């Protein structure tokens, strides 16, 4: 997944802050957490102060949706239904296998991570995951200065410190996040 929570820094945080209308410095602190909670409450989402795929979608930030092993929620469930597999909302090994098969069948890199490029090929996401969304998922001008580190393995909203996943800037702005292991 990718989610944003207190303590993280980077380009996706800055985009989130801009959308929430708070100071956009790229540092997810208490002000950003408060704004996320307020938005989640107002939008009828689970209120936890953690911005993940469901929050990004509700905010109109589809370019930040990145589904992978450990991700949970309605966005995962929607993808699973499109893939024709059990839609339990939990991205596990079976979902990863189905995503990889779908990616290979559609001429995409079969990495088992469903970002905008993969989701754009699924019926339920086609209207939101446009070519523009795919372009915006990449690092944009002015975001290069943010530091990066590999994405961690996750379990729900917990970071697991083994086997991090490298994400290139060309593939996703998620390559510009730091603070997972702090």
Residue frames as a rotation matrix with the C-alpha (Angstrom) as fourth column:
UNK 1
0.627 0.779 0.000 0.00
0.779 -0.627 0.000 0.00
0.000 0.000 -1.000 0.00
UNK 2
-0.615 -0.786 0.054 0.77
0.642 -0.540 -0.544 2.87
0.457 -0.300 0.837 0.22
UNK 3
0.616 0.760 -0.208 -0.47
0.701 -0.408 0.585 5.05
0.360 -0.506 -0.784 2.94
UNK 4
-0.322 -0.660 0.679 0.62
0.119 -0.739 -0.663 8.25
0.939 -0.132 0.316 4.57
UNK 5
0.694 0.493 -0.525 0.75
0.584 0.041 0.811 8.77
0.422 -0.869 -0.259 8.31
UNK 6
0.937 -0.290 0.195 2.40
-0.349 -0.787 0.508 10.95
0.006 -0.544 -0.839 10.91
UNK 7
0.392 -0.889 0.237 6.20
-0.123 0.205 0.971 10.97
-0.912 -0.409 -0.029 10.66
UNK 8
0.160 -0.316 0.935 6.45
0.894 0.449 -0.002 10.44
-0.419 0.836 0.354 6.90
UNK 9
0.066 -0.224 -0.972 7.96
-0.225 -0.953 0.204 13.03
-0.972 0.206 -0.113 4.60
UNK 10
-0.678 -0.458 0.575 7.88
0.433 0.383 0.816 13.39
-0.593 0.803 -0.061 0.85
UNK 11
-0.961 0.233 -0.151 6.18
-0.258 -0.548 0.796 14.39
0.103 0.803 0.586 -2.36
UNK 12
-0.413 0.874 -0.256 2.98
0.477 0.447 0.756 12.38
0.775 0.191 -0.602 -1.75
UNK 13
-0.222 0.290 -0.931 2.62
0.936 -0.203 -0.287 14.07
-0.272 -0.935 -0.227 1.66
UNK 14
-0.829 -0.136 -0.543 2.92
0.051 -0.984 0.168 17.48
-0.558 0.112 0.823 0.03
UNK 15
-0.813 0.579 -0.059 0.23
-0.086 -0.020 0.996 16.58
0.576 0.815 0.066 -2.52
UNK 16
-0.195 0.738 -0.646 -2.04
0.856 0.450 0.256 15.38
0.480 -0.503 -0.719 0.28
UNK 17
-0.417 -0.036 -0.908 -1.47
0.705 -0.643 -0.298 18.59
-0.573 -0.765 0.293 2.24
UNK 18
-0.979 0.051 -0.199 -2.22
-0.163 -0.782 0.602 20.75
-0.125 0.622 0.773 -0.80
UNK 19
-0.546 0.818 -0.182 -5.49
0.190 0.332 0.924 18.90
0.816 0.470 -0.337 -1.35
UNK 20
-0.025 0.512 -0.859 -6.44
0.970 0.219 0.102 19.24
0.240 -0.831 -0.502 2.34
UNK 21
0.507 0.202 0.838 -5.62
0.237 -0.967 0.090 22.96
0.829 0.154 -0.538 2.32
UNK 22
0.912 -0.309 -0.269 -3.00
0.237 -0.138 0.962 22.80
-0.334 -0.941 -0.053 5.07
UNK 23
0.442 -0.833 -0.332 0.59
-0.768 -0.543 0.340 24.01
-0.464 0.105 -0.880 5.08
UNK 24
1.000 -0.016 0.000 2.26
0.012 0.785 -0.619 22.00
0.009 0.619 0.785 2.29
UNK 25
0.350 -0.933 0.084 5.80
-0.924 -0.329 0.193 21.31
-0.153 -0.145 -0.978 3.45
UNK 26
0.206 -0.225 -0.952 5.86
-0.526 0.795 -0.302 17.57
0.826 0.563 0.045 2.73
UNK 27
-0.873 -0.486 -0.035 6.14
-0.194 0.414 -0.890 16.66
0.447 -0.770 -0.455 6.44
UNK 28
0.061 0.944 -0.324 3.18
0.077 0.319 0.945 14.67
0.995 -0.083 -0.053 7.84
UNK 29
-0.925 -0.376 0.052 2.85
0.019 -0.184 -0.983 16.18
0.379 -0.908 0.177 11.29
UNK 30
-0.709 0.656 -0.260 0.01
0.509 0.221 -0.832 16.77
-0.488 -0.722 -0.491 13.76
UNK 31
-0.377 0.574 -0.726 -1.69
-0.515 -0.782 -0.351 19.43
-0.770 0.242 0.591 11.60
UNK 32
-0.567 0.128 -0.814 -1.86
-0.750 0.329 0.574 17.09
0.341 0.936 -0.090 8.62
UNK 33
-0.915 0.223 -0.335 -3.07
0.312 0.919 -0.241 14.23
0.254 -0.325 -0.911 10.79
UNK 34
-0.576 0.726 -0.375 -5.85
0.161 -0.349 -0.923 16.43
-0.801 -0.592 0.085 12.22
UNK 35
-0.315 0.436 -0.843 -6.90
-0.841 -0.539 0.036 17.53
-0.439 0.720 0.537 8.72
UNK 36
-0.770 0.018 -0.638 -6.95
-0.368 0.804 0.467 13.90
0.521 0.594 -0.613 7.49
UNK 37
-0.851 0.465 -0.243 -9.13
0.498 0.570 -0.653 12.87
-0.165 -0.677 -0.717 10.45
UNK 38
-0.394 0.723 -0.568 -11.53
-0.241 -0.677 -0.695 15.75
-0.887 -0.137 0.441 9.83
UNK 39
-0.419 0.204 -0.885 -11.79
-0.907 -0.061 0.416 14.84
0.031 0.977 0.210 6.13
UNK 40
-0.895 0.047 -0.443 -12.31
-0.004 0.993 0.114 11.16
0.446 0.104 -0.889 6.92
UNK 41
-0.708 0.669 -0.228 -15.08
0.385 0.096 -0.918 11.96
-0.592 -0.738 -0.325 9.41
UNK 42
-0.264 0.595 -0.759 -16.80
-0.582 -0.726 -0.367 14.34
-0.770 0.345 0.537 6.98
UNK 43
-0.362 0.021 -0.932 -16.54
-0.907 0.225 0.357 11.73
0.217 0.974 -0.063 4.19
UNK 44
0.655 0.698 0.289 -17.85
-0.752 0.637 0.166 8.78
-0.068 -0.327 0.943 6.20
UNK 45
0.269 -0.670 -0.692 -14.52
-0.241 0.648 -0.722 6.95
0.932 0.362 0.013 6.13
UNK 46
0.609 -0.216 -0.764 -12.81
0.745 0.487 0.456 5.14
0.273 -0.846 0.457 8.99
UNK 47
0.786 -0.293 0.544 -11.27
-0.336 -0.941 -0.021 7.91
0.519 -0.166 -0.839 11.10
UNK 48
0.771 -0.585 -0.252 -7.68
0.620 0.596 0.511 6.97
-0.148 -0.550 0.822 11.89
UNK 49
0.692 -0.508 -0.513 -5.61
-0.355 -0.858 0.371 9.88
-0.629 -0.075 -0.774 10.57
UNK 50
-0.426 -0.791 0.439 -3.89
0.059 0.460 0.886 7.57
-0.903 0.403 -0.149 8.09
UNK 51
0.297 0.500 -0.814 -4.40
-0.773 -0.374 -0.512 8.40
-0.560 0.781 0.275 4.42
UNK 52
-0.566 -0.399 0.722 -4.63
0.055 0.855 0.516 5.25
-0.823 0.331 -0.462 2.30
UNK 53
-0.934 0.107 0.341 -6.32
0.355 0.154 0.922 4.26
0.046 0.982 -0.182 -0.96
UNK 54
-0.022 1.000 -0.008 -9.88
0.988 0.023 0.154 4.92
0.154 -0.005 -0.988 0.23
UNK 55
0.317 0.061 -0.946 -8.95
0.480 -0.871 0.105 8.38
-0.818 -0.487 -0.306 1.58
UNK 56
-0.725 -0.635 -0.266 -6.94
0.063 -0.445 0.893 9.21
-0.686 0.631 0.363 -1.57
UNK 57
-0.695 0.526 0.490 -9.88
0.683 0.269 0.679 8.22
0.225 0.807 -0.546 -3.77
UNK 58
0.323 0.876 -0.358 -12.37
0.942 -0.333 0.034 10.28
-0.089 -0.349 -0.933 -1.73
UNK 59
0.134 -0.374 -0.918 -9.99
0.292 -0.870 0.397 13.27
-0.947 -0.321 -0.007 -1.81
UNK 60
0.978 0.191 -0.084 -9.60
-0.031 -0.265 -0.964 13.13
-0.207 0.945 -0.254 -5.58
UNK 61
0.155 -0.980 -0.124 -5.98
-0.936 -0.186 0.300 11.96
-0.317 0.070 -0.946 -5.47
UNK 62
0.938 0.299 0.174 -6.24
-0.241 0.926 -0.292 8.74
-0.249 0.232 0.940 -7.52
UNK 63
0.534 -0.806 -0.257 -2.61
-0.352 0.065 -0.934 9.10
0.769 0.589 -0.249 -8.60
UNK 64
-0.286 -0.648 0.706 -1.58
-0.924 -0.008 -0.381 8.19
0.252 -0.762 -0.597 -5.03
UNK 65
0.688 0.557 0.465 -3.45
-0.646 0.762 0.045 4.87
-0.329 -0.332 0.884 -5.05
UNK 66
-0.213 -0.772 -0.599 -0.87
-0.785 0.501 -0.366 2.08
0.582 0.392 -0.712 -4.94
UNK 67
0.686 0.577 0.443 -2.22
-0.725 0.591 0.353 -1.33
-0.057 -0.564 0.824 -3.92
UNK 68
-0.175 -0.767 -0.617 0.10
-0.569 0.591 -0.572 -4.12
0.803 0.251 -0.540 -2.83
UNK 69
-0.014 0.146 -0.989 0.37
0.521 0.845 0.117 -6.97
0.853 -0.514 -0.087 -0.37
UNK 70
-0.714 -0.185 -0.676 -0.85
0.700 -0.217 -0.680 -5.72
-0.021 -0.959 0.284 3.00
UNK 71
-0.897 0.426 0.117 -3.33
-0.391 -0.889 0.238 -3.18
0.206 0.168 0.964 1.64
UNK 72
-0.638 0.762 -0.109 -6.91
0.738 0.566 -0.367 -3.38
-0.218 -0.315 -0.924 2.91
UNK 73
-0.571 0.521 -0.634 -10.16
-0.122 -0.818 -0.562 -1.62
-0.812 -0.243 0.531 2.15
UNK 74
0.434 0.898 0.078 -12.90
0.045 0.065 -0.997 -0.90
-0.900 0.436 -0.012 -0.35
UNK 75
0.379 -0.354 -0.855 -10.47
-0.888 -0.400 -0.228 0.01
-0.261 0.845 -0.466 -3.13
UNK 76
-0.760 -0.635 0.141 -8.84
-0.595 0.766 0.243 -3.43
-0.262 0.101 -0.960 -2.84
UNK 77
-0.331 0.730 0.598 -12.27
0.161 0.668 -0.727 -5.07
-0.930 -0.144 -0.339 -2.79
UNK 78
0.609 0.547 -0.574 -13.25
-0.398 -0.415 -0.818 -3.21
-0.686 0.727 -0.035 -5.97
UNK 79
-0.109 -0.746 -0.657 -10.04
-0.993 0.054 0.104 -4.33
-0.042 0.663 -0.747 -7.70
UNK 80
-0.806 -0.188 0.561 -10.53
-0.279 0.957 -0.081 -7.94
-0.521 -0.221 -0.824 -6.59
UNK 81
0.172 0.949 0.264 -14.08
0.068 0.256 -0.964 -7.95
-0.983 0.184 -0.021 -7.99
UNK 82
0.579 -0.021 -0.815 -12.75
-0.746 -0.417 -0.519 -6.65
-0.329 0.909 -0.257 -11.33
UNK 83
-0.474 -0.844 -0.250 -10.14
-0.881 0.457 0.124 -9.41
0.009 0.279 -0.960 -11.34
UNK 84
0.290 0.707 -0.645 -12.86
-0.632 0.648 0.426 -11.99
0.719 0.284 0.635 -10.75
UNK 85
-0.536 -0.489 -0.688 -11.44
0.244 0.691 -0.681 -13.25
0.808 -0.533 -0.251 -7.46
UNK 86
0.203 0.606 -0.769 -12.86
0.934 0.116 0.338 -13.38
0.294 -0.787 -0.543 -3.94
UNK 87
-0.118 -0.159 0.980 -13.44
0.123 -0.982 -0.145 -9.76
0.985 0.104 0.135 -2.95
UNK 88
0.421 0.214 -0.881 -12.59
0.851 0.243 0.466 -9.67
0.314 -0.946 -0.080 0.75
UNK 89
0.909 -0.038 0.415 -10.76
-0.070 -0.995 0.064 -6.32
0.411 -0.087 -0.908 0.67
UNK 90
0.614 -0.757 0.224 -7.44
-0.291 0.046 0.956 -7.82
-0.734 -0.651 -0.192 1.82
UNK 91
0.685 -0.467 -0.559 -4.52
-0.627 0.014 -0.779 -7.78
0.372 0.884 -0.283 -0.63
UNK 92
0.461 -0.510 0.726 -2.73
-0.428 0.589 0.686 -11.04
-0.777 -0.627 0.054 0.09
UNK 93
-0.557 -0.799 0.230 -0.67
-0.246 0.422 0.872 -13.55
-0.794 0.429 -0.432 -1.86
UNK 94
-0.222 0.555 0.802 -3.64
0.786 0.589 -0.189 -14.72
-0.577 0.588 -0.567 -3.95
UNK 95
0.813 0.497 -0.302 -4.50
0.275 -0.786 -0.554 -11.18
-0.513 0.368 -0.776 -4.98
UNK 96
0.108 -0.861 -0.497 -0.85
-0.569 -0.464 0.680 -10.50
-0.815 0.209 -0.540 -5.83
UNK 97
-0.631 -0.322 0.706 -0.80
0.262 0.767 0.585 -13.59
-0.730 0.555 -0.400 -8.08
UNK 98
0.257 0.828 0.499 -4.00
0.863 0.036 -0.504 -12.45
-0.435 0.560 -0.705 -9.84
UNK 99
0.749 -0.061 -0.660 -2.63
-0.164 -0.982 -0.095 -8.92
-0.642 0.180 -0.745 -10.29
UNK 100
-0.309 -0.947 -0.089 0.60
-0.425 0.053 0.904 -10.32
-0.851 0.317 -0.418 -11.79
UNK 101
-0.466 0.222 0.856 -1.36
0.674 0.717 0.181 -12.52
-0.573 0.661 -0.484 -14.20
UNK 102
0.657 0.754 -0.015 -3.54
0.611 -0.544 -0.575 -9.55
-0.442 0.368 -0.818 -15.18
UNK 103
0.450 -0.571 -0.687 -0.49
-0.423 -0.814 0.399 -7.33
-0.787 0.111 -0.607 -15.68
UNK 104
-0.599 -0.717 0.356 1.27
-0.062 0.485 0.872 -9.93
-0.798 0.501 -0.335 -17.85
UNK 105
-0.192 0.629 0.753 -1.89
0.873 0.460 -0.162 -10.45
-0.448 0.627 -0.637 -19.95
UNK 106
0.823 0.567 -0.036 -2.15
0.512 -0.768 -0.385 -6.68
-0.246 0.299 -0.922 -20.48
UNK 107
0.413 -0.737 0.534 1.46
0.625 -0.197 -0.755 -5.96
0.662 0.646 0.380 -21.44
UNK 108
0.721 -0.156 0.675 2.37
-0.500 -0.792 0.351 -4.38
0.480 -0.591 -0.649 -18.12
UNK 109
-0.478 -0.878 -0.020 5.32
-0.521 0.302 -0.798 -5.07
0.707 -0.371 -0.602 -15.85
UNK 110
0.463 0.684 -0.564 4.14
-0.007 0.638 0.770 -8.04
0.886 -0.352 0.300 -13.77
UNK 111
-0.622 -0.751 0.221 5.29
-0.157 -0.157 -0.975 -6.86
0.767 -0.641 -0.020 -10.34
UNK 112
-0.268 0.607 -0.748 2.07
0.808 0.564 0.169 -7.52
0.524 -0.559 -0.642 -8.40
UNK 113
-0.636 0.075 -0.768 1.73
0.462 -0.760 -0.457 -3.87
-0.618 -0.645 0.449 -7.40
UNK 114
-0.036 0.729 0.683 -1.44
0.985 -0.091 0.149 -2.20
0.171 0.678 -0.715 -8.68
UNK 115
-0.605 -0.159 -0.780 -0.92
0.315 -0.948 -0.052 1.48
-0.731 -0.277 0.623 -9.28
UNK 116
0.063 0.712 -0.699 -2.76
-0.436 -0.611 -0.661 3.79
-0.898 0.347 0.272 -11.67
UNK 117
-0.478 -0.294 -0.828 -1.30
-0.877 0.107 0.468 2.14
-0.049 0.950 -0.309 -14.81
UNK 118
-0.981 0.147 -0.124 -2.63
0.144 0.989 0.033 -1.29
0.128 0.015 -0.992 -13.79
UNK 119
-0.493 0.843 -0.215 -5.90
0.391 -0.006 -0.920 -0.01
-0.777 -0.538 -0.326 -12.34
UNK 120
-0.348 0.329 -0.878 -6.62
-0.686 -0.728 -0.001 2.00
-0.639 0.601 0.479 -15.53
UNK 121
-0.767 -0.006 -0.642 -7.01
-0.528 0.574 0.626 -1.31
0.364 0.819 -0.443 -17.36
UNK 122
-0.830 0.525 -0.192 -9.74
0.548 0.696 -0.465 -2.51
-0.110 -0.490 -0.864 -14.96
UNK 123
-0.290 0.815 0.502 -13.36
0.655 -0.214 0.725 -1.65
0.698 0.539 -0.471 -15.76
UNK 124
0.549 0.621 -0.559 -14.29
0.822 -0.281 0.495 -0.18
0.150 -0.732 -0.665 -12.37
UNK 125
0.154 -0.601 -0.784 -11.33
0.563 -0.599 0.570 2.19
-0.812 -0.529 0.246 -12.36
UNK 126
-0.255 -0.360 0.897 -11.20
0.966 -0.060 0.251 3.24
-0.036 0.931 0.364 -16.03
UNK 127
0.550 0.542 0.635 -13.11
0.598 -0.786 0.153 6.50
0.582 0.296 -0.757 -15.54
UNK 128
0.974 -0.205 -0.092 -10.83
-0.052 -0.602 0.796 7.65
-0.219 -0.771 -0.598 -12.70
UNK 129
0.172 -0.967 0.187 -7.48
0.173 0.217 0.961 6.18
-0.970 -0.133 0.204 -13.70
UNK 130
0.974 0.228 0.000 -6.99
0.069 -0.294 -0.953 8.15
-0.218 0.928 -0.302 -16.90
UNK 131
0.398 -0.868 0.296 -3.80
0.733 0.107 -0.672 8.80
0.551 0.485 0.679 -18.87
UNK 132
0.212 -0.272 0.939 -3.51
-0.323 -0.926 -0.195 12.05
0.922 -0.262 -0.284 -16.90
UNK 133
0.854 0.127 0.504 -3.76
-0.520 0.214 0.827 10.13
-0.003 -0.968 0.249 -13.60
UNK 134
0.787 -0.612 0.076 -1.03
0.615 0.788 -0.026 7.75
-0.044 0.067 0.997 -14.75
UNK 135
0.170 -0.730 0.662 1.16
0.434 -0.547 -0.716 10.74
0.885 0.409 0.224 -15.68
UNK 136
0.352 0.039 0.935 0.48
-0.609 -0.749 0.260 12.43
0.711 -0.662 -0.240 -12.32
UNK 137
1.000 0.000 -0.023 1.50
0.016 0.705 0.709 9.25
0.016 -0.709 0.705 -10.48
UNK 138
0.309 -0.948 0.081 5.07
0.817 0.221 -0.533 9.95
0.487 0.231 0.842 -11.55
UNK 139
-0.096 -0.452 -0.887 7.40
0.773 -0.595 0.219 12.42
-0.627 -0.665 0.406 -9.85
UNK 140
0.722 0.453 0.523 6.48
0.675 -0.628 -0.389 15.91
0.152 0.633 -0.759 -11.06
UNK 141
-0.124 -0.769 0.627 8.70
0.416 -0.614 -0.671 18.99
0.901 0.177 0.397 -11.51
UNK 142
-0.032 0.014 0.999 9.59
-0.692 -0.722 -0.012 20.41
0.721 -0.692 0.033 -8.11
UNK 143
0.853 0.393 0.343 9.28
-0.519 0.568 0.639 17.05
0.056 -0.723 0.689 -6.37
UNK 144
0.546 -0.704 -0.455 12.76
0.119 0.602 -0.789 15.81
0.829 0.377 0.412 -7.23
UNK 145
-0.213 -0.719 0.661 14.26
-0.577 -0.454 -0.679 17.40
0.788 -0.526 -0.319 -4.11
UNK 146
0.578 0.466 0.670 12.45
-0.816 0.323 0.480 15.01
0.007 -0.824 0.567 -1.78
UNK 147
-0.584 -0.796 0.158 14.59
-0.807 0.591 -0.008 12.17
-0.087 -0.132 -0.987 -0.44
UNK 148
0.432 0.745 -0.509 13.54
-0.765 0.601 0.232 8.58
0.479 0.289 0.829 -0.84
UNK 149
-0.644 -0.522 0.559 13.88
-0.691 0.710 -0.132 5.13
-0.328 -0.472 -0.818 0.62
UNK 150
-0.841 0.334 -0.426 12.38
-0.035 0.752 0.659 1.77
0.540 0.569 -0.621 -0.39
UNK 151
0.087 0.935 0.345 8.75
-0.815 -0.132 0.564 1.11
0.573 -0.330 0.750 0.52
UNK 152
-0.703 -0.340 0.624 8.45
-0.675 0.596 -0.436 -1.24
-0.224 -0.728 -0.648 3.48
UNK 153
-0.646 0.594 -0.479 6.50
0.323 0.782 0.534 -4.45
0.691 0.190 -0.697 3.59
UNK 154
-0.647 0.475 0.596 3.22
-0.723 -0.631 -0.282 -3.64
0.242 -0.613 0.752 5.35
UNK 155
-0.693 0.565 -0.448 0.57
0.605 0.793 0.065 -5.42
0.392 -0.227 -0.892 7.31
UNK 156
0.423 0.850 -0.314 -2.57
0.905 -0.415 0.093 -3.28
-0.051 -0.324 -0.945 7.60
UNK 157
0.857 -0.173 0.486 -1.14
-0.052 -0.966 -0.253 0.07
0.513 0.192 -0.837 8.67
UNK 158
0.741 -0.647 0.180 1.93
-0.162 0.087 0.983 -1.44
-0.652 -0.757 -0.041 10.34
UNK 159
0.513 -0.682 -0.521 5.38
-0.795 -0.150 -0.587 -1.29
0.322 0.715 -0.620 8.80
UNK 160
0.906 -0.330 0.266 7.34
0.203 0.889 0.411 -4.55
-0.372 -0.318 0.872 8.66
UNK 161
0.518 -0.748 -0.415 11.08
-0.584 -0.664 0.467 -3.88
-0.625 0.001 -0.781 8.48
UNK 162
-0.309 -0.692 0.652 12.10
0.094 0.660 0.745 -6.75
-0.946 0.292 -0.139 6.23
UNK 163
-0.449 0.010 0.893 12.23
0.810 0.427 0.402 -6.99
-0.378 0.904 -0.200 2.43
UNK 164
-0.063 0.428 -0.902 11.55
-0.084 -0.903 -0.422 -3.39
-0.995 0.049 0.092 1.36
UNK 165
0.312 0.309 0.899 10.27
0.855 0.321 -0.407 -2.76
-0.414 0.895 -0.164 -2.18
UNK 166
-0.700 -0.580 -0.417 12.07
0.289 -0.764 0.577 -0.35
-0.654 0.283 0.702 -4.51
UNK 167
0.474 0.808 0.349 9.79
0.757 -0.172 -0.630 1.96
-0.449 0.563 -0.694 -6.52
UNK 168
-0.557 -0.752 0.353 11.40
0.824 -0.445 0.351 4.06
-0.107 0.486 0.867 -9.22
UNK 169
-0.541 0.292 -0.788 10.54
0.005 -0.937 -0.351 7.73
-0.841 -0.194 0.506 -9.71
UNK 170
-0.865 0.204 -0.458 9.49
-0.491 -0.163 0.856 7.01
0.100 0.965 0.241 -13.28
UNK 171
-0.642 0.634 -0.432 6.95
0.449 0.767 0.458 4.50
0.622 0.100 -0.777 -12.03
UNK 172
0.427 0.860 -0.279 5.56
0.686 -0.107 0.720 6.32
0.589 -0.499 -0.636 -9.01
UNK 173
0.183 -0.237 0.954 5.82
-0.412 -0.900 -0.144 9.35
0.893 -0.366 -0.262 -6.78
UNK 174
0.977 0.187 0.106 5.92
-0.179 0.436 0.882 6.79
0.119 -0.880 0.460 -3.94
UNK 175
0.392 -0.913 -0.113 9.65
0.793 0.398 -0.461 6.60
0.466 0.091 0.880 -4.66
UNK 176
-0.418 -0.491 0.764 9.86
0.092 -0.860 -0.502 10.01
0.904 -0.139 0.405 -2.94
UNK 177
0.739 0.595 0.316 8.84
-0.311 -0.115 0.943 9.11
0.598 -0.795 0.100 0.62
UNK 178
-0.423 -0.878 -0.225 11.09
-0.003 0.250 -0.968 8.93
0.906 -0.408 -0.109 3.66
UNK 179
-0.456 0.136 0.880 10.51
-0.844 -0.380 -0.379 8.06
0.283 -0.915 0.288 7.28
UNK 180
0.428 0.647 -0.631 9.10
-0.445 0.758 0.476 4.53
0.787 0.077 0.613 7.12
UNK 181
0.326 -0.403 -0.855 11.79
0.566 0.808 -0.164 3.19
0.757 -0.431 0.492 9.41
UNK 182
-0.480 -0.503 0.719 12.19
-0.190 -0.740 -0.645 6.17
0.857 -0.446 0.259 11.73
